[in-house]
Amino acid sequence: MKIDKNAPAFPVMPVQDQFGRLVAPIPGMTKYEQVLLQILCAKEMQNNHSKIGLSTLLKECTILADEYFLTLEKLQDEKENSPVISIN
């Protein structure tokens, strides 16, 4: 199963406009952006004393975020392909 990295990271709550119609506001960050931000924050805290460039840091974070989603897909595939044994 494909994990949708571009889905909204947080649930969108529909709101009602002045005409009574339900409208979904802009969802905000995607799941990929949220994971990338979390990794960036963690790596920045780790490297706060070293002089690593921002572009290098972003490249490292992007690689880690890609690996994160690949691992999620592998785990999901294993879960779907594993046999289910039920005892009744």
Secondary structure, DSSP 4 states (H G I P E B T S, - for coil): ----TTSBSSPPPPEE-TTS-EEPPP--SBHHHHHHHHHHHHHHHHTTTS---HHHHHHHHHHHHHHHHHHHHHHHHHHHHS------
